Amino acid sequence: MSTVRTDDTIPNNVDLASDKRLQRALEQWQPSFLSWWREMGPHGFQADEVFLRTAVSVEPDGWAHFDYVKMPDYRWGIFLTEPVAGRTIGFGDDLGKPVWQQVPGEHRNTLRRLIVTQGDTEPASVEQQRLLGLTCPSLYDLRNLFQVNVEEGRHLWAMVYLLHSHFGRDGREEAEALLTRRSGDPDRPRILGAFNQPCDDWLSFFMFTFFTDRDGKYQLLALAESGFDPLARTTRFMLTEEAHHMFVGETGVGRILQRTAELMKLAKGEDVRPLGGIDLPLVQRALNLWYSLSLDLFGGEISSNAASFFASGLKGRAKEESFADHRALEGSYALETVKEGRVAREEVPLRNAMNEVLRDAYVEDCQRGVDKWNRILAEAGVAFTLVLPHRRFHRHIGLYADVSADPRGELLSREEFERRKEEWLPSEADRAYVRSLMTQPVYAPGEMANWIAPPRQGIKGRPADFVYVRRAEA
């Protein structure tokens, strides 16, 4: 069992002190990270004390410690799950061979690209959400936002550790670059499109943490199968923290739906805007946006890169052990393609469809969450059903990038889509209305903005009216 050193400058369970060169390199990167955090992290709250969970162990029954901490003082660190003795590569051409503890030379560039792409998403989401605290609906939600933010920061540390420890000068340069790109910057954008999308209201934040962080879950599940053992062990621990992010999104949207249902009874109709609520068609449009953006994050439906990742043992399928055939050389995958304006089916080699296999699991998981939201509406007596749009809808990557389709997947002309897109996606008027509900933050303990219901329970056994954030100005 590895020892957890929480008293080091950089908390870790990788015996960082035994590698002085690596330790110095990371300690030199640390001030740059803190400078980025103060510039691009949660704006206006750096001096506040926040009731946060901090990783102090990788053990299932004791990996988190709760206490008040100022975010710049948060103990970001490097944690890998315990190694599995005798672990072998679980898929691809090297099935059954020992996993790698060092980067194989032939896979160096590919592994670095995978790690950088994953690492780039972590600071990107912090940047997207940096102003949300100024419009929070409650202290409970403010604390949850900051928990998500600091954990994204720790996930950045996880990827930077791999870059520094296994990729030499190239890795150090890539680690520096992770702090220089900016979400939404036209000259220095983040690598993936969804992480350049504005996320400047709480409806968007809850949809982001439900849909986009769920994509993160499935990317991490695939990387957790990697034959490069340090990457697999790193991502397995990251998954422990990722669960909270999706919880924030699922319950956040659920509380909006609950409050909207309450306001509909008061309004005696569907229009809750005069009462300051978020109407259900607008929730559906926001769902359509963030779901379709998140679908793009899986990459193209037919991908030689995905086939290569699988064949090489670098990136598997989520929960690879649940599949019968771990080589995937014989099977095929039936894809719906669009040719000459018509939908057609095409059989492609299974390895070339690994992105779609992962996307399938994601879609099923999303549907389970949407089913829970619909039960909230049904139990409130509201005859409205939220629906995941078709995979062809509003796509910018893959087979459907140049296809125009409505949420049911029916093909349209580009002109028809542009004419009707505000039926299906948030308009600028929608965004302005949502922002108008969130002009004033709610910082009083136990109070809640009008557009969202209170949580059923608090954090770590605390009541919902607990002082989750001690404002420095209070």
N, C-alpha and C positions, 0 to 999 in steps of 0.2 A: 504494500500500500504506500503510495507517495505521500510525503509530508506536505501539509499545507503551511506555507510561510506567509502569515498575514501581517507580520511586523516588518517585512522588507519594504523598501521604497516602492517596489512593484509587487503586490501580493501574488503568490504563485504556488503551484504544486509541481513545477517542472525542474526544481533544483537549479533555479537560475543562477544562484551564487557560485555554482561550480564552473560556470562558463563566463569568466570575467569579461571577455570580449563582447559576447552577446549582451551581458548585463549592462555594460557601458553604452552599447549602441541603443538599447531600449531606453536607458535613462537619459540619453541625449535626445531621443524622440519625444519623451514625455513632456518637456516644456512646450514643444510645438503643438502637441495634442491639447494641452491645457490652454494655450493661446487660442487655438481654434475653438475650443469649447466656450471660452469667454466671449469670443466674437460671434460665433454662430449657434451656440447652445441657447437654452431658454432665455429669452430676453426679459430683463427686469426682475429676475428671481435668484440671482447668483448669491445673494446674501441671506436668503431665507433658509430656515431649517425645515427639512422635509422628512416625513416619516417613511423611510425607504428601506427596502430589502437589499442587503449586501451579501454577496456570495462569500462564505468563509470556509466552505467544504464542498466536495463533490459527492458526498454521501447522500443517499435519498432522504434520510431522516434528519439531516442537519446541515444542509448546504446553504441555508439563508439565515441571516441575522437582521432583525428589524430594530431601527433606532432613528432618531433625528440626526440629520447630517446636512451640511451645506453642500450643494452639488459640486462645486469645484474641489471639495475635500473628499468626495466619494472615493472609495477604495477600489478603483478599477484594477483589474488584475488578469492573470493568465491561468486558466483552469482547464485541464483535460481530464476526461473520465479515466478511470483506472484501466491499464492495459489488460487485454484478454490473452492469457497464456496460450500459445500455439495457434493464434488466429491466422487464418488463411484467407486468400482472396476468394470472395464468394460469387464471382460472376465473370463472364468474358473468357477471353482466350487463355488467360493464366489461372483459370479456376483451380482452386486447391493448392496453389503455390503459397509460400509464406508471404505475408504482407510486408511492405517496404517500410523501414524505419527512416531511410534516407531517400531523397528524390532520385528515381532512376533517370539517368542522363537523357534517354530518348523521350522522356515525358516532361522534361523540365519546363519548357515553354508553355505547354498545355496546362500543366498544373498551376503554374504561376498565373496564367490568364484566368483560370477558374477561381483561384483564391482572390485575385484582385477584383474580379467582377462581383463576387459575394461581398468582399470587404467594402466596396464602393457604395453598396446599398445602405450600410449602417450609418455613416455620417450624413448621407443624403436625407434620410428620413428625419433626423434631428433638425437639419436645416429647414426642411419643409414645415416643421411643426414649431419653429422657434418662437412665433408670436402668439400661439394659441393660449398661453397662460393669461394673456391680457383680456381674454373674453371667456374665461372658464365658467361653467354652470354651477360649480360647487367646489369646496376644498377637497372633497373626496375625488372628484374628477381631476382636479389640478394635481393631486398627488399621483394618480394613476398615469397621467401624462408624463410626469417627471420620472416615474419608475420606468416607463417605456424608453424614455430618452437616455437615461443613464445606462440601461442595459444594451441599447444600441451602441452606446459608447464602448461598453465592455466587449461587445461582439467585434467592434473595430479592432480593439486590442488583440483579440484572439487571432484575427487574420494577419495583423501586423507582426505578431510573434512568429507565425509561420513564415512570413516573408523574410524577416530578419534572420531566423535561425536556419533556414534551408536554401536561400536563394542569393546569398552574398550581396555584392554591390547592387545588382539588379533589384533584389528584394528591398534593399534600403531605399533606393530611388523610388520604387513603386509605393513604399510606405509614406514617403514624403508627398508623393502626388495625391494620395488619398486625402490629404489635408488641403490641397490647393484647388481641386475642382469644387464647384458650387452648384447646388440644386437650382435649376432654372436659368443659370447663367448662359447667355447665348454664345459666349466665347469659351467658357470652361464648364460645360454641362456635365452632370453625372452620366455614367455609362448607359444606364437603362432608362427608357422613356418615362415609365410611371414615376420615377424618382425625380423627374423635373416638372411634374404636374403640381400646380398650386394646391396646398392642403391648408387653407387659411380659415376654415370654420370647423365647428365640432361635428357637424354631420359628416363632412369629408373625413375628419380624423377617425371617427368610429368606423366608417366604411373602409378606410385605409387599413386600420388595424385588423378588421375582419377579413378583408379580401387580399390585400397586398402582403400583410404579414403572414397570411396563410400560404401564399406562394412561397414566402421565405421558409415556412415549415417544410414544404415539400422539396425545396432545393436542398435544405439541410438534411432531410431524410435520405435523399439520394447521395449526398456527399458523405453521410455517415456510413455508407457501405463501401467507401473508397478503399482500394488496396494500399493507398498511402496512409499508414496508420495514424500519424500525428494529425492529419486532417480529419479522419474519421472520429478520433477521440475528442478533438476540439468541437466538432459540430454536434456530437451527441450531448455535450454539456450545454451548448447554446440552445438546443431544443428544450431543455428544462426551463429556460427563461422565456423562450418564445411563446409558450403556452399562455402566459399572463397577458401578452399583447393581444392575442386573439380573444381572450376573455373580455378584455376592455372593449373591443369592437362589438362582440356579440351582445354583451349586456348593455352597452351604450345605445345601440340601435334598438334593442328590446325596450329600454326605458323610454326612448322617444316614441315608439309605437304605443306603449301603455299610456303615456300622457296624451298623445293625439287622440286615442280612443276615448279618454275621459273628456277631452275638450269637444269631441264630436257629439257627445251626449248633451253637453251644455249648449252647443250651437244648434242642436236638433237638425243636423245635416252634415255634409262632408266638408264644408268650407270652414276650416278652423283658423284661417289667417286673421280674421277680425279679432280673434281671441288670443293671438300671439302663438299659435301652434304651427307645427310643420306638417303640412298636408301629405296624405299618403301617396298621391301621384308624384309629388316631389321626392319622397323617399325612394320610390321606384326608379325615378330618373337618376338619382345619385347612385343607387345600386347598379344600374345599367353602366354608368360611367366607370366606376371603380372595378367592377367585375371584368369588363372588357379590357381595361388597361392592364389588369393583373393577368388575364389570360395570355397577353402578349409576352409576359416575362418568361414563359416557358420556352420561347423560341419557335422556330418553324416546325410545322407538322412533319415534314420530311427533312431530315437533317443528317448529313454525312458526319458532322461534328459529333452529334449525339451517338451515332453508331461507333465512332472512333473512341469516344469516352468509355462506352460500355465494353467494347472489345478489349481495350487496354486495361480495364479494371480500375479506372479513375473515378467514374461516377455511375452508380447503379440505378436500380429502381427503388422507389420507396418500399421498405420492408421486403427486401429481396428474398428473404427466406420464405415468404408466402407463395413464391412462384415455383412451379415444378421444374422448369427448364432454365438453368442458369447460364446457358451459353447463347440461347436465342438465335441459333443459326438456321433453324428449320421453319419457324413460324412466319406468318405474314400478318399484316394489320390492314383492315378495310377502312379506307379514308373516303370522306366525301370531298370531292374537288369540284371546282366550277370551270367548265370548258365551254367556250362559245356561248356564254350566257345561260348555261344549263348546269344543274347539279348532276354529277356523275360519281360513281364509286370506283375506287382504284385500290388494288391490292399492292402494298409495298412491303419490302422485307422488314421483319419485326425490328431489327436493330436500327434501321433508319427511322423508325417511328417511336423511339424511346421518349422523345419529348411529349408525344401525344399520350403515351402510356402514363407518364407522370401527370399530365394534364387531366386525364380521366379520373385519377384518384383525387385530384384537387376538386374537380367539379362535383364529385360525389360528396366530398366533405363540405363544400359550400352549400349544397342542397340540404344537408342535415341542419345546418345553421338557419337557413331560410325557412325550413319547416318549423323550427322553434319559434321564429318570429311570427309565422302565420298562426301558430297556436295561440300566441298572445292576443292577436286580433280576434280569432274565433271565440276565445273565452270571454272577450269583452263584447261579443255580439256584433262585431263589425264585419260586414260582408265585403271584404277586400282581400285579395291574395297577391302577395309579392311573388315575382317569378324571375328566375335567372334567364337572361336573354340567350338566344342561340349563339353558338360559338362563331358564327359568321358575322355577327353584329359588331360594328365599330371596331374592326381589327386593323392593326397597322404593321403586323409582323406575320410572315408565313403565307400560306396559300390564299388567305382571305384579305391580304393587305390592300389589294386593288379592287375588292368586291364591295358593292353597296348592298346592304340587306337590312330589313327591319328586325325588330327584336325576336320575331318568330323564325327568322332565317330566310324569309321570302326575298328573292332577289329584286332589286330596284335599280333604276337608272341613278347615276350620280346626282342628276338634277333633282329627281324626286326625293332622294335622301336629304339633300341640302334643304329642300323646301320643308320637309317634315321633321328634321332632326330635333327641333325643340319640343316635339311630342315625346321624345325618347331620352333626351339628354338634358341636363340642367342648362337653362338659358342664363344669360347675364342678369335678367330680371329675377330668376330663381336665386342666383347667388347673392344678388343685392338684398333680397328679402331675408335670406338666411343670415346674412351678416347683420341686418338690421335688428334681428332678435338677440344678437350677441354683442351689442355695443358696450354693455356694462357687465363687468365680471361680478361673480358672487363669491365673496371672500368670508362671509359670516358663517361660523360653524353651524351646521344643520340646515342652513337655508339652501334653496335649490331654484335655479332658473325656471321660469314658467313653462318652457317648452320641453322639459324632460322630467320624468318621474324620479323619485329618490331610489337608491339601491335597496335591495332587500336586506342586505347586511353589509357591515363594514369590512375593513381589512384587518387580518390577523386578530380576530376576536374583538376588535374595537367597534363601538357603535358608529352609525352613519354620521352622527353629529360630532365625532371626535375631531380635534384640531390636527388635521393631517399635515397642514403647512403652517408654520409659525412665521408670519410675515415680519420682515425686518423693520418695516415702517409702522407696525401696529404698536 
